[in-house]
Amino acid sequence: MIDADPKTRDSIWQGVALALGALADPRVLDAVTPRDNETPFDPEAFLRESGTLYLLATGAGAGASAALVAAFFEDLIETARRLAARSPGARLDPPLLLALDEIGNLAPLPSLPTLMAEGGGTGITTLPVLQTLAQARDKWSEHQAGAIWDAAIVKLILGGASNSRDLQDLTTLIGERDEYTDSVTLGDHGTRSNQRSVRRVPILPPDRIRTLPFGTGVTLLRSAPPIITDLTAWPTRPDADTLKRDRRELEQLLQVGPAAQDE
C-alpha cells in the first residue's frame, strides 16, 4: 500500500477516508464506542441469539454517518449469509428480518437489490419501505430500483403518490376489467332495441390510486389479482399498551443520551 502508485494509493485512501469520515464527529464516535461495562458487538453472536437491533436516524443526520451505517449493515448481512451457508438447507433458522423503514432517506445499501432477489432463499427477509419509486431510482439507479421492485414478492401500495409515470405503471400492472354499457334505441312506429357493448377499462386508474383513503392499500402478489387491503393502525392493536410503553422508554433513552446513561 505504501509503495503503491501514488494515484492508486490516493484513490484507495479517499475511499477509506469517506467510509470512516463519520468517526471524526465526536458524537458519532461516542455512540459507537463500547463502554467499559459493555461487550463489543459481535454480529455472529447477535444472529445466533436471535437478537433485535434498532438503528434510528434522521434524513439530515444520516448524511454524516451514511457510510458507517451502510458498512454496519453490510457486515451484519454478510455474517448472516455465512451462517446460512453453514446451516441445514442453507437457510437461517429462525430467519432474519431486515425492516428498513424509510431506507430511501438513509444510506443506500449496495446489497439491497441482491438481497431482494436472493435473500428469501437463505432465510433473510427484507422489507424496504420507500416513499416513492423515484426515491429508489435516486438512491440506487434506474436499473437497480427496477430490480428491487421486480424482486418484491409482496408489494403494498398506499395513496398519496404524485409521480404520474409511477401511477400509470401501477395502473397497467394492476390490470383491466370489462365495463358493460347498455343502450336503448327507439325507432319508428315505437320499435325498441336494446344493445350491450363491452370495453376494457383500468381496474384502478391513476387518480384512484393517488387518492386511496388513509388506512387502505393495494396489495400485489406475484401471480394473484390485486387485493384491496384494510390496514390496522398500531394504536388499535391488542398490544397497543405495550407498544406505547416501549415507545416512551425509548424516547427517554434518546433524550438522556448514551454518555449520561453510563453515569
Residue pairs with C-beta under 8 A, 6 or more apart in sequence:
1 9
1 12
2 9
4 12
18 67
19 67
19 68
19 71
20 67
20 68
21 64
21 67
22 28
22 64
22 65
22 66
22 67
22 68
23 29
23 32
23 68
25 64
25 65
28 64
28 65
28 68
30 258
30 259
31 258
32 68
34 40
34 41
35 258
35 262
37 262
43 75
43 76
43 79
43 80
44 79
44 82
44 83
46 53
46 76
47 76
47 79
47 80
47 83
47 92
47 96
48 83
50 94
53 76
54 250
55 69
55 72
55 73
56 254
57 65
57 69
57 106
58 105
59 102
59 105
59 106
62 69
62 105
62 106
62 107
66 106
66 107
66 108
67 107
69 106
69 107
70 107
70 108
70 109
70 110
73 107
73 109
74 109
74 110
74 111
77 98
77 111
77 115
77 124
80 92
80 96
80 122
80 124
81 122
81 124
83 92
84 90
84 91
84 92
84 122
84 123
84 124
85 122
87 93
87 123
90 121
90 122
91 121
91 122
91 123
92 122
92 123
92 124
93 123
94 123
95 123
95 124
95 125
96 123
96 124
96 125
97 125
97 127
98 115
98 119
98 124
98 125
98 126
98 127
99 127
99 129
100 109
100 112
100 126
100 127
100 128
100 129
101 129
102 129
102 130
102 131
103 109
103 112
103 128
103 129
103 130
103 139
104 130
104 131
104 132
104 135
104 136
104 138
104 139
105 131
105 135
108 139
108 140
109 115
112 126
112 128
112 140
112 144
112 148
113 140
113 144
113 147
113 148
113 151
115 124
115 126
116 126
116 128
116 147
116 148
116 151
116 152
117 147
117 151
119 125
119 126
120 126
120 153
128 148
130 136
132 161
132 163
132 166
133 145
133 149
133 163
133 166
134 163
134 166
136 144
136 145
136 148
136 149
137 145
139 145
140 148
149 155
153 221
153 222
154 219
154 220
154 221
155 219
155 220
156 217
156 218
156 219
156 220
156 229
157 170
157 209
157 212
157 217
157 218
157 219
157 220
158 212
158 216
158 217
159 209
159 210
159 211
159 212
159 213
159 214
159 216
159 217
160 210
160 212
161 167
161 209
161 210
162 210
164 206
167 206
167 209
167 210
168 206
170 204
170 206
170 209
170 218
171 202
171 203
171 204
171 205
171 206
171 209
173 220
174 202
174 203
174 204
174 218
174 220
174 226
175 202
175 203
175 225
175 226
176 200
176 201
176 202
176 203
177 200
177 201
177 202
177 203
178 198
178 199
178 200
179 198
179 199
179 200
179 201
180 196
180 197
180 198
181 196
181 197
181 198
181 199
182 194
182 195
182 196
183 194
183 195
183 196
183 197
184 192
184 193
184 194
184 195
185 192
185 193
185 194
185 195
186 192
187 193
203 226
204 218
204 226
209 218
212 218
215 230
215 231
215 233
216 228
216 229
216 230
216 231
217 228
217 229
217 231
218 226
218 227
218 228
218 229
219 226
219 227
219 228
219 229
220 226
220 227
221 227
234 240
234 243
235 244
237 243
253 261
